[in-house]
Amino acid sequence: MAKIMDGSELAKKIRSRLKVEVEKYIETHEKKPHLAVILVGNDPASETYVKFKEKACHQVGMNSTIIKLDDNVSEEDLISEIQKLNTNPDIHGILLQLPIPKHLDSEKIINLIDSNKDVDGFANENVAKLSKNQDALVPCTPLGIIRLLEEYNIMTEGQHCVILGRSQIVGKPMAQLMLQKNSTVTICHSRTKNIEEIAKQADILIAAVGKPHMVNRHFVKKGAVVIDVGVSRVNGKILGDVDFNDVEDIASYITPMPGGTGPMTIACLLENTIKCYKNLVIKND
Ligand SMILES: NC(=O)c1ccc[n+]([C@@H]2O[C@H](COP(=O)([O-])OP(=O)(O)OC[C@H]3O[C@@H](n4cnc5c(N)ncnc54)[C@H](OP(=O)(O)O)[C@@H]3O)[C@@H](O)[C@H]2O)c1
């Protein structure tokens, strides 16, 4: 039976460590790390995610501000909010909750966030730095997966990592990070042929497609490490990309859903905000 990679537990451990770190910073710099989250519209899933993020900030003693903007906010007004946050010395991290309404150009807007405050690591400057192995703000979900692999001492060097999904926020940065870990990386996507066969060659299989329970036992080699990123709502239930029950007797390690990559994403958002704080506040003191 596969060992569970408990993301909730590791996230708790990270929060405890960060709480101590934040207390120390407040003492020496008299300023709390402060994350600003911009939420456009009333998407219930986005509202829930934003609340989780706010709660996590408070758990470690950080400040959190949510800026709620109307569904039909103009691009000009949204940009002006971002510019205010960019120049506000009391704000250290800025996150634009995605998705945003279609009339707004998310690519353009994300790139207007000061790259030193880009806690999601989605802006071009951080994407480029990651691809060049330079110190970057790294997208939180892939970073959380790396933390999980490290916590469970999963060997990555020379291992074949197959990533299902090639998005800018999960698949591609995940591939960069696994290359940095000396894995041999294959990325699959919706046009990949024989995806089952390729997945079955993986020592580490990371599923980030958003297709509930797509990954069944036919995708998994005996002893593989299986990481589930997918989150889909089906008839009021939240399902991952991995059919956990079908796979758990084949995998060596597996993330649960919920309680796997989700809590780790938020823990890494806190880490990234503190990283921004350190660069912006401590370096200038
Ligand atoms: N756990 C977390 O904290 C967390 C964080 C972020 C996202 N998520 C979840 O992770 C999932 C992926 O998110 P995302 O933002 O990366 O999604 P996305 O932007 O929609 O990308 C999905 C990727 O999966 C590929 N894909 C779709 N159907 C496929 C199929 N049948 N076979 C193979 N590949 C297929 C797509 O291929 P093409 O490029 O060819 O279209 C695309 O590259 C979603 O369920 C999302 O909710 C979870």
The ligand as a Gaussian input file, in Angstrom:
#p B3LYP/6-31G(d) Opt

LIG

0 1
 N       -3.777000      21.737000      -5.811000
 C       -3.606000      23.031000      -6.071000
 O       -3.220000      23.810000      -5.227000
 C       -3.881000      23.517000      -7.452000
 C       -3.272000      24.678000      -7.934000
 C       -3.480000      25.041000      -9.260000
 C       -4.313000      24.281000     -10.062000
 N       -4.937000      23.192000      -9.528000
 C       -5.776000      22.304000     -10.349000
 O       -4.906000      21.587000     -11.206000
 C       -5.571000      21.313000     -12.452000
 C       -4.732000      21.893000     -13.562000
 O       -4.638000      23.292000     -13.386000
 P       -4.017000      24.234000     -14.508000
 O       -4.238000      25.631000     -14.093000
 O       -2.658000      23.772000     -14.826000
 O       -5.030000      23.904000     -15.727000
 P       -5.048000      24.334000     -17.245000
 O       -4.406000      25.657000     -17.428000
 O       -6.441000      24.115000     -17.687000
 O       -4.103000      23.241000     -17.938000
 C       -4.494000      21.926000     -18.022000
 C       -3.451000      21.163000     -18.794000
 O       -3.893000      19.814000     -18.901000
 C       -3.841000      19.414000     -20.266000
 N       -4.927000      18.466000     -20.506000
 C       -6.263000      18.697000     -20.517000
 N       -6.947000      17.585000     -20.819000
 C       -6.015000      16.620000     -20.982000
 C       -6.095000      15.244000     -21.293000
 N       -7.262000      14.629000     -21.485000
 N       -4.943000      14.555000     -21.404000
 C       -3.755000      15.161000     -21.208000
 N       -3.624000      16.466000     -20.892000
 C       -4.749000      17.173000     -20.792000
 C       -4.000000      20.670000     -21.075000
 O       -3.420000      20.447000     -22.333000
 P       -3.356000      21.595000     -23.490000
 O       -2.260000      22.502000     -23.060000
 O       -3.055000      20.831000     -24.706000
 O       -4.681000      22.266000     -23.488000
 C       -3.234000      21.670000     -20.212000
 O       -1.870000      21.668000     -20.514000
 C       -6.957000      21.936000     -12.309000
 O       -7.839000      20.957000     -11.844000
 C       -6.761000      23.005000     -11.233000
 O       -7.962000      23.282000     -10.539000
 C       -4.721000      22.790000      -8.255000

